């Protein structure tokens, strides 16, 4: 009987890895809790709570990501930059899901490929920060690190890291996942009824007519297939949906790391797909140490300063068996940097035969701060980075298998440009993010349409109509 090389690796590494082995490594981006005993009690309580996802869902996603790496499907990963506890309500969750479903319909119709839907939610409650503290009018307080840690209000009490928020974060994530599952199982994602996905405030969007033509075409195709088959096609009545978040607060991730019956190894059951951010991707750091030991598919953010040698060494640690679907490299270069920074990384990974899925995050390298202190992103730069990414991959014989976006289903004005050509004046009208600016519904749908056009015309500008 042949041995399982992945299982052998897990057995071989069992003696030097455990869910808490990250504590032996240098760690960054963790809050300074004032009461460690209270933190330990919260972590102990969290470790006894039920998991949020299952191991079979995790492994199913890994297989789909392997397909995306081979060009058999396309990954759409999107959601809030940072969820807030206050936003855990049915309307906001439904609208966020609607946007991703509408984008996926556009991509399925245009790319003629299945789409893997991966939400940046049900756990995206923590954010890395550039500095540990923030100063306003001579007062210095801890930085806001997301609702999983503290509150955005600028008071000493609100900004003090609170371990009980770990428990609340688990609760809000569970409510979100449960609601999404209920919607999908109840037929919300049924391709026979895409009208369920309409957002009430966008009846007059310039993109609605084009979108509705796509929906009608898909509906006609579904009805035609069912006429031929003589029965309803059940696969069109629901979609698979997965969750993701940045594996940032390692006490939280550790507490939800479990072994399960009839499976070897360890699973992070707080999410299907944890990723490592650019600030915490140090080879000998705690975040890489934690992620190397779990069986979930892992994402790794890759910035413009990463060298080929450094990237290969991290790949070897996170995916030592070169398992397809295990590692997704999410490059986030910025429109101004991608043409110089990405090609050398593609070449070295390809030359060394590493099996990875490449996706593009066109958001995080294109942030800017206006003269009035407001953070924004320009839609034209977001499009330009995706544009360059498709062309660079094609030129180097690799494949761009997905996109990673920060977006919302709300009528916000946080990113400049897009279908309504939002200006700096418009930002003040509906700027709601407490951290990073997000694409609104129109900008998200427009980007999906532009990606479809680009995939059919690699080498031409993404914005060409």
C-alpha positions, 0 to 999 in steps of 0.5 A, spaced: 500 500 500 502 506 498 503 511 503 500 518 503 506 523 503 502 529 506 500 524 512 507 522 513 509 530 513 504 531 518 506 525 522 514 527 521 512 534 524 507 533 529 513 533 534 515 540 533 508 543 531 502 544 535 496 549 535 500 553 540 507 553 537 507 560 534 508 562 542 515 560 541 516 565 535 517 572 534 510 575 534 507 582 531 501 585 530 498 582 537 494 587 542 497 589 548 492 586 553 492 589 560 490 582 564 493 576 561 489 572 566 483 574 563 486 573 556 487 566 558 480 565 561 477 567 554 482 563 550 480 557 554 472 559 553 473 560 546 477 553 545 470 549 548 465 553 543 463 549 537 467 550 531 464 555 525 466 550 519 467 543 518 473 539 515 470 536 509 468 544 507 475 546 508 477 540 504 472 541 498 475 548 498 482 546 497 480 541 491 476 547 488 482 552 489 486 546 485 482 547 480 482 554 479 490 553 479 489 549 473 484 554 469 478 550 471 474 555 475 475 562 477 476 565 484 472 571 487 474 573 494 471 579 496 468 582 502 469 588 508 476 590 509 474 589 516 467 587 519 464 590 525 460 587 530 454 593 529 454 590 522 452 583 524 445 584 521 440 581 516 440 587 511 448 588 511 449 581 510 444 579 505 446 585 501 454 583 501 452 576 499 447 579 493 453 583 490 458 577 490 452 573 487 451 578 482 459 579 480 459 571 480 453 571 475 457 576 471 463 572 471 460 565 470 456 568 464 463 571 461 468 567 463 464 560 461 467 557 468 465 555 474 466 561 480 469 559 487 465 564 492 469 566 498 467 571 502 471 576 506 467 575 512 464 571 518 471 573 522 474 579 518 474 583 525 481 584 526 486 589 522 493 590 522 496 597 524 502 601 522 503 603 529 501 601 535 498 608 538 494 613 535 495 621 537 489 626 537 490 633 540 496 631 544 492 624 547 495 618 545 491 611 545 492 604 542 490 604 535 484 601 533 485 594 531 478 591 529 472 590 533 475 583 535 480 587 539 477 594 541 472 599 539 474 605 534 471 610 539 477 615 541 477 614 549 481 610 553 476 605 555 474 603 548 481 603 545 483 598 551 484 591 548 478 586 551 479 579 551 471 578 551 471 581 544 474 574 542 468 571 544 463 576 541 467 575 535 466 568 535 458 569 536 458 574 531 461 570 526 457 564 527 451 568 526 453 570 520 455 564 517 448 561 520 444 566 516 448 565 510 447 558 510 440 558 511 439 563 505 443 559 501 439 552 503 433 556 502 434 557 495 436 564 496 442 563 491 437 559 486 439 561 479 432 560 477 430 566 481 436 572 481 431 577 482 432 575 489 439 578 489 437 585 487 439 591 491 433 596 492 437 602 492 440 601 485 434 601 480 437 607 476 444 604 476 448 605 469 450 598 469 443 595 471 441 594 464 447 590 462 447 586 468 439 584 467 441 582 459 446 577 462 441 574 467 436 573 462 441 570 458 443 565 463 435 564 465 434 562 458 440 557 458 437 554 464 430 553 462 433 550 455 437 545 459 432 543 463 427 542 457 432 538 454 433 534 461 426 534 462 427 535 469 429 541 474 437 541 474 438 541 482 445 544 481 442 551 479 438 551 485 444 553 490 451 555 490 457 553 495 459 559 499 466 559 503 469 564 508 475 567 509 479 572 514 486 574 515 489 569 521 492 575 525 490 574 532 493 568 533 490 566 540 483 566 536 486 562 531 489 557 536 483 556 540 479 554 534 484 549 531 482 542 532 483 535 530 477 531 527 474 524 527 477 520 521 481 525 519 489 526 520 492 533 522 489 539 525 484 544 522 482 551 523 475 551 524 474 558 525 474 559 517 475 555 511 481 559 508 485 563 513 490 568 509 497 571 512 498 578 511 504 582 508 506 585 515 506 578 518 509 574 513 516 573 516 519 566 515 521 565 522 515 569 525 509 566 529 504 567 523 507 563 518 509 558 524 502 557 526 499 556 518 504 551 516 501 546 521 494 546 519 490 543 513 486 549 511 488 552 504 492 558 506 493 565 502 499 569 502 499 576 501 505 578 496 507 585 496 512 589 491 518 588 496 518 581 496 524 577 493 524 571 489 528 567 494 524 570 500 518 568 497 520 561 495 523 559 502 516 561 505 512 557 500 517 551 502 515 552 509 507 553 508 507 547 502 513 543 503 509 537 499 507 542 493 500 540 494 495 543 489 490 547 492 494 548 499 497 555 497 494 561 494 499 567 492 495 573 493 499 579 489 498 586 491 503 590 488 499 597 486 498 599 479 505 603 479 509 597 481 506 591 478 510 591 472 516 591 475 515 587 481 511 581 479 514 578 473 521 576 477 516 572 482 512 569 477 519 566 473 522 564 480 516 560 482 515 557 475 522 555 474 522 551 481 515 547 479 511 550 485 504 549 485 500 555 487 494 559 485 495 566 483 490 571 485 490 579 484 489 584 490 488 590 486 486 594 493 491 594 498 497 597 493 493 603 491 491 606 497 492 614 498 490 619 503 487 626 500 489 632 503 483 632 508 486 626 511 481 621 508 483 615 505 481 613 498 482 608 492 482 610 485 477 605 481 482 607 475 488 604 479 484 598 481 482 596 474 489 598 472 492 593 476 488 587 474 489 589 467 497 589 468 496 582 472 492 579 466 497 581 461 503 579 465 501 572 467 499 571 460 506 573 458 510 569 463 506 563 461 502 563 468 495 564 470 491 569 474 486 565 477 482 570 481 481 576 484 481 579 492 477 585 493 474 589 499 467 591 497 460 592 500 453 592 498 451 598 501 451 605 497 457 608 500 462 613 497 469 611 499 473 609 492 473 615 487 471 614 480 467 608 477 460 608 473 458 614 476 465 618 476 465 619 484 469 625 486 473 627 492 466 631 494 462 625 493 466 622 498 463 626 504 456 623 502 457 616 504 463 614 507 462 609 512 468 605 513 472 605 519 479 602 516 480 602 509 475 604 503 471 599 499 468 598 492 461 600 492 456 595 489 456 599 482 464 599 482 464 592 484 459 590 478 463 594 473 469 591 475 467 584 474 464 586 467 471 589 465 474 582 468 470 578 463 472 583 457 479 583 459 479 575 459 477 575 452 482 580 450 488 579 454 493 585 451 488 590 451 486 595 456 481 593 461 477 599 461 476 598 453 469 598 451 
